[in-house]
Amino acid sequence: MTAEPEGTAVRVALWRAMHVQVDPPPHVFSDEIGLRLAVPDAGWRDRPDMDPSATKGFRLGVVSRARFIEDLVAEQAAHGIAQYVLLGAGLDTFAQRRPELAARLRVYEVDQPGPQAWKRQRLEELGYGVPDWLRLVPSDFEVPGDWWKRLCAAGFDPARPAFVASTGVSMYLTRDATAATLRQLAKLAPGSTLAMTFLLPAELVDDADRPGLRASEQGARASGTPFVSFYHPPDMLALARQAGFGQVEYMPGTDLAERYFAGRPDGLRPSTGEGFLIAGTSESAR
């Protein structure tokens, strides 16, 4: 596989940086390390998928979900959870931005082999390196069981509870692949929690957000990684229950908007096009 980042991962990293560079403060999430990792062309801000207006809703959705996940990581760590798994990590920079928290955990980044090899090299070049508590786990999610075998081989302890995050991944996977992933995660030790995003069908998205959804879909297709899966919330909850999760909850994008963007005089709001599945095993910390 080509040792370079996936276009979708680069887009997310650039949108996170754009939030700091384009949107007025206070910033919900600050991350320009991903921009340094990605090393885009000098004119990256002029790309159609970086249009500040057309992509605003999805850009803010990306930063709000990133903030929510890291709030959950801190909460889970406070409950004694010591294993954090990122499925489809891309150019995530939690380990580089929050080393004081990350070093208290064993962090596992699971991603495609080629892009992950590229990321490892960039971390070395930028001086971050890969500390012992950060494990980069190469895997192909479409190969049944591959990611789980590789995760355990990297030191993950299935007998201990974990927090698992999967953001911006399910839309690129078939329904069967997502169902298989959920079945495996439902077998995690009691006290484990999964937070996973999924895209809503266009008819459930606010009219104002549909152009942004179309732009994101076109950009993903142009990058060779088209969106293949959309879910109605009850359908996703049913999928998680069928997989074996005892506790399932849907968190719409509007909840994140209220949590992180309420009362802003600039009116910034994230898109309504993406929601969260929060699922827990028995005795979950949430």
C-alpha positions in Angstrom: 0.0 0.0 0.0 1.2 3.5 -0.8 3.0 5.1 2.1 1.1 8.4 2.1 -1.8 9.9 4.1 -5.3 9.3 2.9 -6.9 12.5 1.4 -9.7 12.3 3.8 -7.4 12.3 6.8 -5.5 15.3 5.4 -8.8 17.2 4.8 -9.7 16.6 8.5 -6.3 17.8 9.7 -6.6 21.0 7.5 -10.1 21.7 8.7 -8.9 21.5 12.3 -6.2 24.0 11.5 -8.6 26.2 9.7 -10.7 26.5 12.8 -7.8 28.2 14.5 -6.8 30.3 11.5 -10.2 31.3 10.1 -12.8 31.1 12.8 -12.9 33.8 15.6 -12.1 32.8 19.1 -12.9 31.2 21.5 -11.8 28.1 19.6 -13.5 24.9 20.5 -10.5 22.9 19.6 -6.9 23.9 18.8 -4.8 21.7 16.5 -2.2 22.9 14.1 0.1 19.9 14.6 -2.0 18.0 12.0 -1.2 20.7 9.5 2.5 20.3 10.2 2.2 16.6 9.7 0.3 16.9 6.4 2.7 19.4 4.8 0.2 20.6 2.2 1.1 22.7 -0.8 1.5 26.4 -0.2 -1.9 27.2 -1.7 -3.9 24.6 0.3 -6.2 27.3 1.6 -7.4 27.9 -2.0 -8.6 24.3 -2.5 -12.3 24.0 -3.2 -12.7 21.7 -0.2 -11.2 24.4 2.0 -13.7 27.1 1.1 -14.3 28.8 4.5 -18.0 29.3 3.8 -19.0 26.2 1.9 -17.3 23.8 4.3 -18.0 25.7 7.5 -20.6 23.4 8.9 -18.6 20.2 8.4 -15.4 21.9 9.5 -17.1 22.9 12.8 -18.5 19.4 13.0 -15.0 18.0 12.8 -13.7 20.2 15.6 -16.7 19.6 17.9 -16.5 15.9 17.6 -12.7 16.0 18.3 -13.3 18.1 21.4 -16.1 15.8 22.5 -13.8 12.7 22.2 -11.0 14.3 24.1 -13.5 15.3 26.9 -14.6 11.7 27.0 -11.0 10.5 27.2 -10.3 12.7 30.2 -13.6 11.5 31.8 -12.7 7.9 31.1 -9.2 8.3 32.5 -10.7 9.8 35.7 -12.7 6.6 36.0 -9.6 4.5 35.8 -9.7 3.5 32.2 -6.1 3.1 31.0 -6.6 1.8 27.4 -7.6 4.2 24.6 -8.1 2.9 21.1 -8.5 5.1 18.0 -10.0 3.1 15.1 -9.1 4.9 11.9 -6.7 7.3 13.6 -5.6 9.2 10.5 -3.7 12.3 11.4 -5.0 12.5 14.9 -2.7 14.4 17.2 -4.0 13.7 20.7 -0.7 12.0 21.7 1.3 15.1 20.6 -1.0 17.8 21.9 -2.0 16.2 25.2 1.1 14.2 26.3 0.3 14.8 30.0 -3.0 12.9 29.6 -1.9 10.5 26.9 1.1 9.3 29.0 -1.3 8.1 31.7 -2.8 5.7 29.2 -1.8 3.1 26.6 -2.9 4.7 23.4 -3.5 2.5 20.3 -3.9 4.1 16.9 -5.3 1.6 14.4 -5.1 2.6 10.7 -4.2 1.5 7.2 -0.6 0.2 6.9 0.7 2.7 4.3 -0.7 5.9 5.7 0.4 4.8 9.2 3.9 4.1 8.1 4.0 7.6 6.6 2.7 9.1 9.8 5.3 7.3 11.8 8.0 8.8 9.6 6.6 12.3 9.9 6.4 12.0 13.7 10.1 11.1 13.7 10.9 14.0 11.4 9.1 16.5 13.5 10.8 15.4 16.7 7.8 13.8 18.4 8.8 10.2 17.9 6.6 7.3 19.1 6.8 6.9 22.9 6.3 3.5 24.4 2.7 4.4 25.5 1.7 5.1 21.9 1.2 2.0 19.8 0.7 2.4 16.0 -1.3 -0.6 14.8 -1.4 -1.2 11.0 -4.6 -2.9 9.8 -7.3 -3.2 7.1 -10.8 -2.8 8.6 -12.4 -4.6 5.6 -10.4 -7.8 6.4 -12.5 -9.7 9.1 -10.7 -9.8 12.4 -7.5 -8.3 11.2 -7.6 -5.1 13.3 -8.4 -7.1 16.5 -5.6 -9.6 16.1 -3.1 -6.8 15.4 -4.4 -4.7 18.3 -3.9 -7.6 20.8 -0.5 -8.3 19.3 0.4 -4.7 20.0 -0.2 -5.2 23.7 -3.9 -4.4 24.1 -5.4 -6.3 27.0 -9.0 -7.5 26.2 -9.5 -8.4 29.9 -9.3 -4.8 30.9 -11.8 -2.0 30.1 -11.1 0.4 27.3 -12.4 3.5 25.6 -12.7 3.2 21.9 -13.2 6.1 19.5 -14.0 5.8 15.8 -14.7 9.2 14.2 -15.1 9.9 10.5 -14.7 6.2 9.6 -18.1 4.4 9.3 -19.1 6.3 6.1 -16.2 4.7 4.3 -17.0 1.1 5.4 -19.6 -1.3 4.2 -22.5 -2.0 6.6 -21.1 -5.5 7.0 -17.7 -4.3 8.0 -19.2 -1.9 10.6 -21.4 -4.6 12.0 -18.4 -6.9 12.3 -16.5 -4.2 14.1 -19.4 -3.6 16.5 -19.7 -7.3 17.3 -16.0 -7.5 18.2 -16.2 -4.3 20.3 -19.3 -5.6 22.2 -17.0 -8.3 23.6 -14.8 -5.8 25.3 -14.3 -6.1 29.1 -17.1 -4.7 31.3 -16.7 -1.0 31.8 -15.7 -0.3 28.2 -17.2 2.5 26.0 -17.4 3.1 22.3 -18.0 6.5 20.7 -18.5 6.3 17.0 -19.7 8.8 14.4 -21.9 8.1 11.5 -23.4 10.2 8.6 -27.1 10.8 8.4 -29.0 10.4 5.1 -29.5 13.7 3.3 -33.2 13.8 4.1 -32.4 14.0 7.8 -29.9 16.9 7.4 -31.0 20.5 7.8 -31.5 22.3 4.5 -28.7 24.8 5.3 -26.2 21.9 5.8 -27.0 19.9 2.6 -24.6 21.8 0.4 -21.8 21.1 2.8 -22.7 17.4 2.8 -22.6 17.4 -0.9 -19.3 19.2 -1.0 -17.8 16.7 1.5 -19.2 13.8 -0.4 -17.7 15.1 -3.7 -14.4 15.7 -2.1 -14.3 12.2 -0.6 -15.1 10.7 -4.0 -12.5 12.8 -5.7 -9.9 11.5 -3.2 -10.8 7.9 -4.1 -12.5 7.2 -0.8 -16.3 7.7 -1.5 -18.9 7.6 1.2 -20.6 4.2 1.1 -22.7 4.1 4.2 -25.3 6.4 5.8 -27.5 5.5 8.8 -30.8 6.6 10.3 -30.2 6.8 14.1 -32.6 4.0 15.1 -30.9 1.8 12.5 -27.4 2.4 14.0 -28.7 1.9 17.5 -30.3 -1.4 16.4 -27.0 -2.5 14.8 -25.2 -1.9 18.1 -27.8 -3.8 20.1 -27.7 -6.7 17.7 -23.9 -6.7 18.0 -24.3 -7.3 21.8 -24.0 -3.8 23.4 -26.2 -3.5 26.5 -26.2 0.3 26.6 -26.7 2.3 23.4 -27.4 6.1 23.0 -27.6 8.4 20.1 -26.1 11.9 20.4 -27.1 14.2 17.5 -24.9 16.9 16.2 -27.3 19.5 17.7 -26.3 18.3 21.2 -22.6 19.1 20.4 -23.7 22.4 19.0 -25.4 23.3 22.3 -22.5 22.0 24.3 -19.7 23.9 22.5 -21.2 26.7 20.5 -24.1 28.0 22.5 -24.2 31.8 23.0 -21.5 32.6 20.5 -22.1 36.1 19.0 -20.7 35.0 15.7 -23.4 32.4 15.2 -20.9 29.6 14.4 -22.6 26.2 14.5 -21.5 22.7 13.3 -23.4 20.7 10.7 -26.3 18.5 11.6 -25.1 15.8 9.1 -23.3 13.6 11.6 -24.3 11.9 14.8 -22.6 9.8 17.5 -23.3 6.3 18.7 -22.3 5.9 22.4 -22.3 2.3 23.3 -21.2 0.6 26.5 -20.5 -2.9 27.8 -22.0 -3.9 31.1 -20.9 -1.8 34.1 -19.8 0.9 31.6 -18.0 3.9 33.1 -20.4 6.3 31.3 
